[in-house]
């Protein structure tokens, strides 16, 4: 069948629009022909609206151009999503084949001086507040997209975008393949101390490969419990070394083709060149141009200030572990692979419980039920199972309603598996939008993706408390996207929200994982069905800020590395000295010289957080302060005040990106954010208090 006939037949699921993506029908051979058709339609729409006679009117442009480009972005979004959660050789090839032409179109669109001129002529007095914000963002993005460049500079800018898309995809593929290709087969003796459910999964994985013993991988549900619980330091060392050298020059020679060193260097060089083309000194300046932070220097000062506050606590954390290791574990000179084990043992000794004990109470179905309960109560909605085509049997689909009306829908994909990139994330399938072509309200749809352990021996999957926090975090992003009441697509939900504020709703939701009034509804022991005992919960709360100093410094290390690589570093030089410099300044535990964390730092090299990883800490200030409003108004039994929930929903979630994030925060809190709540929540409040951010 020819390309064109494949594209124009109703059999191509990527060309079916108006409903949900047909994930169960999309095949690699559908990608190229669908992309060709959708690019042609979008390009024709661009030519139509940029014609001299076309009206310089917001709705007129949206009706032609935005409708066409949304069809392209929705279809390409489905392909990109499958590439992240169901990667395979054919799909990867199809994705990579179309990536350059899709990138070229979006670059061309964002730099089109004719379209830029049309938007500059739009009469802002004819627009509502959300549309005005969208127009303001659009004009700014045209400048950042190269619309004011001419001649060779414009061509070079476009070439940079295409090459960076290619490099980011290659970086991501190398990180995934380096994780997936590693395996280690061990005997039961070597797994002394490892939880039974982890061993059962590892034994099943070995049997599936026709091997004896237990198969260990670098996927988080396997890797982390080994590091925390395995008594064998030699086994921990093997996994640690494999994990921290993934996709680097230090990894197994058999994986040399997956080394990301050159990709990192070229990405940094291209970002610097892009920044200079746009008239900025460095890429960090480009990044913060769309964020709450005023400048890279303000971000760097914020990170260093927070590091200074956290360091005394981190040094105490380290000293506590050293003493415990020497006295109780006979580890006189702990190595990098020993610290997670020492930390877990110290926590068990100090607080008389283990993560493994807690995990037995967090069965996935019960956790989900509890999560839905707090959302339904606080935000006055109902969450119900729904039907949609999915890409894997483990994926569930739900709808959110208020007063019987559909508010939004979401896909939930919890378990780790081969071909699925690591970590957890929320992504949008489509935005809320009063469609200009039909005048119908399109409701938002989101993806919520995690990498948790799967079920074992027919029991429901078990989540660690950290997993529960991750689930709440991603759901916070989802609520931001789905509960919006803004009808303008480009500023509804998470769209148009400053990147350093986008983590506010996600980190805000994490707080509920520490509230008894919430937690008691989301636990049931996997064997007995009993709820989490109150005394065990109290021990968890007592341990909440265990090693918060070390954890804070670890995040600051990542964020400071990111900012310095994109501001002060000369990208023509080796980037490893920057990492070493940051560690010398910030870290209290110096990792071994072979550690290559940057080589799988997908957030900044393949995930949209370039010169923006600081956003997690920046937004933590906002989220802690926002949650403090709930603490201040809590009911006598500790339950959240529903009136506060309504104010938060209306000021933060429903407003989406329709106004600056600071304006939304002030609308909720009545003032600008303060660092105090974050330091208090993390047990690092000083006697002198703290200045405003």
N, C-alpha and C positions, 0 to 999 in steps of 0.2 A: 504494500500500500504506500502511495507517495506521501511525502510530508504534508502537502497541502490538503490532501483528502483526509488524512488522519486528523488534521487540525480542525477541519470544518465539519467533521462528522459528530453527531451527538455522543459518540462513544468516548470522546476525550473528556475525562472527568474534571480536568483543570479549566475547561471552558464552560462548565456549568456554573452559572452565577446566580446570586439571589438567595441561596441557601447556605448550609454548612458545607465545608470541604468534604469531598468523597474520599476520605483517607483510605478506605478499604479497597478502592478501585484504582488509585493513582499508581502508575507503573513508570519506571525510568523512561520507556519509549514515548510517554506522553509529554515529557518535559519540553523538549526542543520545539516540537510543532506548536504547542500551546503558547510558549513564550514568543515565538515568531508572530503569531496572530495578535497576541495582546500588545506586543511592542508596536506593531503596525498601527493598531487602533489608537494607542496612546500617542504615538508620534503624529498621527493625523489630527488628533484632538489638539495637540500642541500647536500645529500649524494653523488650525482653525481659529483658536483664541488669540493667536499673535498676529493675525491678519489686521492690517490697518483699520479696516471698517468694523472689526469686532468691538462691541461695547466694553468700556473699562468699568465693568460693573461686577461686583463680587459674586452675586448669584449666577450671572450669566457664565462667568468663567468656571465656577464650580460645577454647573450643570453639564458642561462639556468636558473640561479637563479633569476635574477631581473624580468624576464618575469613571472615566477611562483609566486613570492611574490607579484608582482603588481596585479595579478588576485585576490589574497587573500585580499590585502589591499583595492582594489576597492570595492569588494563585502562586506567586513566587514565595510568599510566606509559608504556604502549605508544603512546598518542595523543601524549603530551608528547614522547616520543622522536622520533616521526615529525615532529612540529612543529619539532624542532631539526635533523633531518638531511634532511628531504624537504619543506621548507616550500613551500606553494602557496596560491593565493587561497582555494580551497574548504576545504582542511584548516585554514588559519588561521581562517577564519570559523567552522568547526565547533568548533574548539578554544576560541576566544574566547566562543562562545555558551554552552558548558558550563562554562567556567572559574569564573564566579561561583557556580553552584550546588555545584560540587565544593568550592570554597574555603569556602562557607558550611557545608557538612557537616563538614569537618575542623575548622573553628573551633568549631562547636557541640559536636562530640565532645570536643575538648580543653578545653572550658569547662563541660562538663556536671557540675554539682555533685552530682547523684545518683550518677554513675559515680565521681567523685572520692571520695565517701563510701564506696562499695563497696570501692574499692582501699585506702582508709585502714583498713578493717576486715579486710583479708586478713591471716591469721596468717603472719607471715614465717618462723616456725619450721618451717612445713611446706614451705618452698621450698629448692631447691638454691642454690648461690652465684650462678649466672647469673640465676636467677629473682629472687633478692633484689636484684641490681643493676638488673634491668629494673624491678622494683617501685619501687625508690628513684628511678630516672630518671622513671618515670611520675608519681609524686607531685610531683616537682619541676616537671615539664612541665605538670601541671595548674595549678599556681600561675602559671607563666609564660604559660599559655594562657588565663588569665582566669577560672579556675574559682571563685576567691574573690571575684570582682566581683559586684555585684548591681545590679538596676534599670537606670537609664540608662547607667551605666558599662559594664555588660555588653553592652548593645545597641551602644554606641559602639565598644567593642573589636571586636565582630564586624564592624561596618561598616568599621572601619579595615583589618581583614584582607582583606576583599573588595576594597576600593579599592586596597590595596597590591599585591594579586595582579594586578589589572588594569593598574596603572601599570608594574609590573616587566615584564609581558608586552609592553606598548607600548614600553618602553625597549628591550627585546631586539629587537623587530620593527624599530624605527627604526635600530638599529645594523646589523642584517642588511641592511635595504633600502638604507641609505646606502652600504654596502660593495658590494652587488650592482649598484646602479644606475650606479655610476661606471665609465666606460671612457675610454681615451685611445688614439687611433689614431696611430701614428708610422711614420716611414720607417726603413729599415735603418741609414742614416747616424746617426740619433739613438741607435741602440742599440750604438754602438761600445763594446766592452769587456764587453758582456753575454754570459753563457754561451750556447753554441749550443742546449742543450736548452731553455732559457727562451725563446729566440727562436723555436725550432720550435713550441713550444706557443702562443706569441703569434701566430705566422703562421696556425696552424690555427684559432685563435679568430677571427681577422679573416675568414678564408675562410668560416667557418661563418656569419658575419653578412653575407656578401656584400660585404665591404669589401676594399680593397687595403691593403697594408702589414701592420702588426702591432698587435694589440689588447692593451693593457695594462690590468690591473685592480688593485684594492686587496686581492685575496686574497694571503695571505702567500707562496705559492710564486712569485708574480710580483713582488709589491711588494719583498720583502727583497732578492732578487738585483739588482734595478734600483738600489736604494739602495747596495748594496755594490760593484757592478761598473760601472755605467754611467759613462762618462767625462764625459758631458754634465751639468754642474751645473744647467743650465736644466731638463733633463728630471727630474732628481732633485728639484728645487724643486717642479715641478708635482705630482709624485706625493706628496711629503711634505706639501705644503699640503692636498691633497685628503684625505690619510689622517688628519692630526691635527685636521682640522675636521669630520670626519664627524659627522652627527646633531647639529650645533651651530648657533649663531647666526652662525658665521663661514663656514659652508659655502656652496656654490653656491646662489644664490637659487632655482634650479629645485628644490632639495631642501628648501625652507624648512619644509615640512610634517613633516619628519623631525627637527626640532630637539628635543633631549631636555632643554633647560634647565628647562622647566616641570615635566617629569616628575621630574627630580632634586629640585627644590625641594619639590614636594609629597610625594615619598617621605620626604625628611628630616623634614619637618614632621609627617607621620603617625607616623614612628618615634619622634619625641620625645614626641608625644601618647600613644602606646602605652606608652612607658616610664613616664610620669608616672601613667597609669592604674594601672599595676602597682606603683607605689610606689618607682620608681627615679628618680634625678636625670636620667639620659639613657640613650639606647639602647645606648651602649657598656657600661654596667653590666648591662643585660639580656643582652647578647651574651656577656660573660665569665662570667656566672652558670653557664653550662654548659661552661666551658672550663678548661684547666689553669691559666691565668693568674689571679692573685688579684683583680686590679683593672685598670681602664683606665690608671691612673697607673703601675702596674708595667709594663704593655705599652709605654706611651709612654717610660718610662725605659729599658727594654730597647732600643727602637728608636734612641733618641738616643745611648745608649752605643755601640751598634754603628756608628752613623753617625760618631761621633767617632773610632772606631778605623779606619774605612774611609777617612775623608776625606783623610788624607795620601797614601794610595795612589792615590786618585782624582785628586788634584791633580797627582801625578806622571804619571799616565796622560794627563791633559789636556796637560800641558807637553810630553810626548813627541810627542803628535800635532801640536801647534802647530809645533814645530820641524821635524818631518818634512814637514808640509804646506808650510811656507815654503821649505824647502831643496829638496824633490824634486817637489812638485806645483804650485808657483807659486801656492799659495793663502795669501795674506798675512792674510786676514780671513775664516776659515771660518765658514760659516753652519750652521744646524741640520741642513740636508739634506746637508751635506758630511761630517759626522763619521763616519757609517757607511762611506763610501767611503775616507776617510783612514785609519780604523781597519783596514780590510781591507788596504789597500796597505802600511801600516806592518807589519802582521802578516806579510804575504808577504815584505817586505824583511828583517825581523828573524829570521824562522824559516825562510825559504826554502821555503815551500809556500803553497798557496792552498786555500781551502775548496772551490773548484771541482775542484782536483786530487784532494782527498780524496773528494769526492762520487762520483767514478767507481768507487770500490771498494765503496760501500755500496748494492748492489742490494737492493731490498726483500725478495725471497725469501730471499736469503742472510742478511740481517740477522735476519729472523724465525727462520730455522733456528738461528742463533747464540744468539738470545734464548731460544728454547725449550731449547737445549742446557744453558745455565747454570741455568735454572730446574729442568730435569729432574734435573741433577746435584746441585744444592744442596738441593733440597727433596724429592728422592726421589719424583718423580711422572713420568708420561708424558703428553705432549700429542699429540693425534691429531686429524686433520680429522673433522668431524662434519656432520650434515645438519640444517638447520632452514629454515623460510621466512624470507626476508630482504627488505629494502626496496629494495635496489639491487644490481645484478650485481657491484659491486666488494666487497661485504660477504662475508666468510668466517666460518665457524662452527667452533668447536673444542671438544673435550672434554678434561678433565684427569682422569687416573686414577692411583690408587696401588694396587699389587698387584691389578690387574684390576678394582678397584671405582671407580665414578664418584665424583669429588670435586666437580667443578664444570664449568661450560661458559661459553663467552664468544663474543660477536660481535665481529669486528674490522672497522672501517670506516675505512681509511686516507686516501683521496684527498679533496682539496678539490673543491667543485663549487658551482654556483649553488643557492640554497635550503638550504644547510647552514651553520649558524652557525660562526663562526671559532673558532680555538683547538683545544684537545684536552681530552678529559675521559673519566672513567670514571663509569658510572652502574650501579645495580643493576637487574636485571630482576626477580629474586626472591632472597630470602634463604634460607640454610640454616635448616631448621625441622623439628623433630619435630612434625608436624602433630597437633593435639589431636583433629581430626575423624576421622582415619584411622589414627593412630599409625604412619604411614609417614614415613620421613626424606625431606624435600624437599631436594634439592641446590641450591646457589646458582648463579645465572646472572648474567653481567655484560655490559655494553656497554663496549667500548674504542674511542673515536672520536678520530681525528686529522684534520689538514688538510694532507696532504703533496702534492707534485707527482705527477701521474699519469704513466703510461708515455708515451713519445715514440717514434714510428716503429717500433713493435713491440718496442722494448727494454723490459726490466723497469724499473719506476720506480726513480729514484735518490733516495737520502736524503742530506741533509747530516748531518754529525756531530751537529748540534743536533737534527735530526729523530730521530736514533737515541736521543739522550738523552730526548727527549719520549716516544718509544715505551716505553722502559724505565720512565720515570716513571709513565705511565698503567698499565703492566702491574704496577707495584708496588701501586697502588691495587687492581687486579684480584685480585692474589694475596692481599691483605689480606681481600678479600671472599670469595674462593673457597676458600682453604685453611683457613678457620676450622673448628674442631671443636666450636663451641658450638651447642647445639640449640635455644636460646631465641631466637626470631626477632628480637626488639627489641634484642638485644645480641650477635648473631652477625655475623661479618664486620665491615664498617665501621659497622654500626648501633650507636649508643650510644657510639662513640669520640669523645672530646672533639675539637672541630673544630681546635684548635691542635696536636693530635697526629696528626690523620688524614693529614698529609703525610709522616709519618715513613717508612712503607714505600715510598712513591713516590720520595722523594728518596734513600732508601737504595739503591734499584736503580740510580739514575743513576751511582753510583760504578763499577759494573762496565763502563761504557762507556769507562773509562780504564785497564782492565787488559789487558795484552797476552795473558795466558792466555785471556781471554774474547774479545777483539776479533779475534784471529787466526782464530777459527772462524766469523766472521760477515762476512767480506769476500771479494769476487770482482769483479775489474775487469769493467766492463760489456762491454768489447770482447775482452779476452784471457782473462778468467776467473782471472787471477793474484790471489793474496791480497795484502793490504796489505803493502808492504815494511816491515821493522822500522825502517829509518831514517826513513821517513815518519811512522810511529807515534811515534817518539822526538821528532820535531819537534812533533807534535801535543801531546804531554805537556809539552814545554818551553813551549808556548804556552797551556797549560791555564788558567793564571791571568792571561793577558793581559787587562788592563783589568778585573780582578775588583773593584777599588776602585770604578770607575764603575758596574759592574753591581750591586754591593751597594747603592750609594746610590740607584740607580734603583728597586730594590725597596723600599727604606726610604721613599723619596718616596711611593710608592703607599700603603704601609702606614700611614705617619704621616698622610697626607691622610685616609685612611679613618677612623682613630681620632679625629682632631680634628673631622672633620665630624660624628661621632656622639657627641662628648663636650663640647667647648668651644664649638662653633659655634652661633650662634642661627639656627635653620633658617628664620626669617622673613626673614633677610637674604641677600644674594647670596653664593653659595658660592665664587665665583672668587677673592676675596681670601684665602681659606684656602689655596687651591692656590698662589697667589703667595707667601704667607708660608712655606709648606713648602718651596717651591723655593728661596727666599732663604736658608733655614736649612740645607737639606740638599744641594741640587744644586750641582755645580761648573760645569756647562754650563747656562746659562739659556736655555730655549726661547723662541721668538718669542711676542709677546703674543697672536697669533691661535691658538696651540696650545690645543686644548680636549680634553685627554686624558680628563677626567672624563666627557665626554658618551658615551663608548663603554666606560666602566669597568664592564662587565657583571658582573664578579665581585661587586661590592658593591651594584649597583642591580638586578641580575636573576639573581644566581647563588648566593646563600646565604652569601656571605663578608662581609656587612655587619658592620662593626666586628670583622672577623675576618681581613682580608687579611694581617695580621701573622703569621698561622699559618704561612705559607711560611718566614719567617725563624726563627720560634720552633721549628718542627719540624726545620729544617735543623740546629739545634744537636743535637737528638736523633738525627737520621739520621747526621750526621757522627760522633758519638760511638759510635753503634751500629756503624757501618762500621769504626771504629778497632779494634773487637774482631776483625774479620776480618783487618785488617792485622797485628795483634799475633800472630795464630795461623796466618798464611799458610804454605803449604808452601814448600820451597826453590825450586821453579820458579815461585812466585808464585800458584799456584792456591789458591782458597779452601779452608779446612779444613772438611770435611763435618760434623764434630762441632759446630763453631761454627754452621754452617748449620742443623743440627738444633735447637740451643738457641734460635737466633733464631726459627725457625719455630714452635717450641712456645711460647716466651715472648711473642712479639709477634703473629705472624700467626694462630696457632690460637686465641689467647685473645680476639681481636676486642675487643668492647666490654664483655666480661663482668666486667671490673674496671677501676679507674682506670688511665689510660695510664702514669702515673708508676710504679704498681705493676708493670706489665708491663715497663717499661724497667729497673727495679731487678732484676726477676727475671732479666733477660738479662745486665745489666752488673754487677750486684752493688753498685751505688752510684747516686747521683743523677747526672744529666747535667752535663757540663762544656763550656764554650764553647771550650776549647782546640783540640779536634779540628777544629771548623769554621774557626777562624782559620788553623790550619795547612794545612788542605786548600785554602784560598783564598789562601795565600801572604801572609797578613796577621798572622802571629804576632809579637807584640812580645817584646822581650827580657825584660820583666817578667812575662810569662805573662798569664793571664786568670782572672778570678774565675768561680765557678760561676754558672750562670744563676739 
